[in-house]
Amino acid sequence: MLCGLGYRQICGSMHNITISGCSRMFARGYELLSSGNPMYQSVFDELAGLSV
């Protein structure tokens, strides 16, 4: 889930992506965010600011 949306809703919005592609994208994003790399540390804060 991302911003309260499930895989099907996200794929429906992106049109040209499969559920498995969406799942891989989320898994890769999680790996990047949990890697401890400072470049990715503020991503959640920035996204939270956009979803207001």
DAZI-V264749 format. One record per backbone hydrogen bond with DSSP energy under -1.0 kcal/mol. CO is the residue of the C=O (numbers start at 1). NH is the residue of the N-H. Records with the same first field share a line. If there is no record, write none. Layout:
BEGIN
CO: NH + NH
END
This chain:
BEGIN
2: 5
5: 2
6: 10
7: 11
8: 12
9: 13
10: 14
11: 15
14: 16
18: 22
19: 23
20: 24
21: 25
22: 26
23: 27
24: 28
25: 29
26: 30
27: 31
28: 32
29: 33
30: 34
37: 40
40: 43
42: 46
43: 47
44: 48
45: 49
46: 50
47: 51
END
